[in-house]
Amino acid sequence: MPREKPAPAKQKSDLLQGTLDVLVLKTLALQPMHGWGIAQRIQQISENVLQVNQGSLYPALHRLEDQDLIKANWGPSENNRQAKYYELTRLGRKQLANETENWQRLSDAVDRILGMA
């Protein structure tokens, strides 16, 4: 008698190049956050499918800051330590809107291809 295979566990997905930037922008659209909080929020909202490591997150934050899409200010964290809080700039909000539109167009195209009979 064949044994049943266990249900596959949810796999963690590697982020497509460039996807991290738009996820950071979207996370910061909700409220200013420090780096660790951004990573935790992305993991939480994705139900642990997406995990952002510091080696990817902080270069992305610096890149977005260099592009004037986000700005940073120092402030106290939840545990009363100083943390760098990031927030969207006006240019960042505009970029997020553009990236969201582009992502939706790409996602719709992939859905059409995957849904072919």
C-alpha positions as CSV (number, residue, x, y, z in Angstrom):
1,M,0.0,0.0,0.0
2,P,1.6,3.3,-1.0
3,R,2.2,5.9,1.7
4,E,0.7,9.3,1.4
5,K,3.2,12.1,0.8
6,P,3.0,14.8,3.4
7,A,1.7,18.2,2.3
8,P,4.6,20.4,1.1
9,A,5.7,23.0,3.6
10,K,5.5,26.6,2.6
11,Q,8.8,27.4,0.9
12,K,10.6,30.6,1.5
13,S,11.0,32.5,-1.7
14,D,14.0,34.4,-2.9
15,L,13.1,37.9,-3.9
16,L,13.3,38.8,-7.5
17,Q,15.9,41.4,-8.2
18,G,14.3,44.9,-7.7
19,T,11.4,43.5,-5.8
20,L,12.8,44.2,-2.4
21,D,12.9,48.0,-3.2
22,V,9.2,48.1,-4.0
23,L,8.4,46.0,-0.9
24,V,10.4,48.4,1.3
25,L,8.6,51.4,-0.3
26,K,5.2,49.9,0.3
27,T,6.1,49.0,3.9
28,L,7.2,52.6,4.5
29,A,4.0,54.0,2.9
30,L,2.2,52.8,6.0
31,Q,4.4,54.5,8.5
32,P,8.1,55.3,9.2
33,M,10.0,52.3,10.4
34,H,13.5,51.2,11.3
35,G,15.3,48.5,9.3
36,W,14.5,45.6,11.6
37,G,10.9,46.6,11.7
38,I,10.7,46.7,7.9
39,A,12.1,43.2,7.6
40,Q,9.7,41.9,10.3
41,R,6.7,43.6,8.6
42,I,7.5,42.1,5.2
43,Q,7.9,38.6,6.8
44,Q,4.7,39.0,8.8
45,I,2.5,40.2,5.9
46,S,3.9,37.5,3.6
47,E,3.1,34.9,6.2
48,N,6.8,33.9,6.5
49,V,7.2,33.3,2.7
50,L,9.5,36.3,2.3
51,Q,12.4,36.8,4.7
52,V,14.7,39.8,4.2
53,N,18.2,39.4,5.6
54,Q,20.2,42.4,6.7
55,G,22.8,41.8,4.0
56,S,20.0,42.6,1.4
57,L,17.9,45.1,3.4
58,Y,20.5,47.7,4.4
59,P,22.1,48.0,0.9
60,A,18.5,48.5,-0.4
61,L,17.8,51.2,2.2
62,H,21.0,53.0,1.3
63,R,20.2,52.7,-2.4
64,L,16.7,54.1,-1.9
65,E,18.1,56.9,0.2
66,D,20.7,57.8,-2.4
67,Q,17.8,58.0,-5.0
68,D,15.9,60.4,-2.6
69,L,13.0,57.9,-2.5
70,I,13.3,57.6,1.3
71,K,14.8,59.7,4.0
72,A,16.1,58.8,7.5
73,N,16.0,60.3,10.9
74,W,17.3,59.0,14.2
75,G,14.9,58.3,17.0
76,P,14.3,56.1,20.0
77,S,13.2,52.5,19.3
78,E,10.7,50.4,21.2
79,N,13.5,49.4,23.6
80,N,14.7,53.0,24.1
81,R,17.8,52.6,21.9
82,Q,18.6,55.0,19.1
83,A,17.5,53.6,15.7
84,K,17.4,55.1,12.2
85,Y,13.8,55.5,11.0
86,Y,13.1,55.6,7.3
87,E,10.1,57.3,5.6
88,L,9.0,57.8,2.1
89,T,9.7,61.1,0.3
90,R,7.3,62.7,-2.1
91,L,9.4,61.2,-4.9
92,G,9.3,57.8,-3.2
93,R,5.5,57.9,-3.1
94,K,5.4,58.6,-6.8
95,Q,7.9,55.8,-7.5
96,L,5.8,53.4,-5.4
97,A,2.7,54.2,-7.5
98,N,4.7,53.6,-10.8
99,E,6.3,50.4,-9.5
100,T,2.9,49.1,-8.3
101,E,1.3,49.8,-11.7
102,N,4.3,48.0,-13.4
103,W,4.1,45.1,-11.0
104,Q,0.4,44.6,-11.6
105,R,0.9,44.6,-15.4
106,L,3.7,42.0,-15.1
107,S,1.7,39.9,-12.6
108,D,-1.4,40.0,-14.9
109,A,0.7,38.9,-17.9
110,V,2.3,36.0,-15.9
111,D,-1.2,34.9,-14.7
112,R,-2.4,34.8,-18.3
113,I,0.5,32.6,-19.4
114,L,0.2,30.3,-16.4
115,G,-3.6,30.0,-16.9
116,M,-3.3,28.8,-20.5
117,A,-5.0,25.5,-21.2
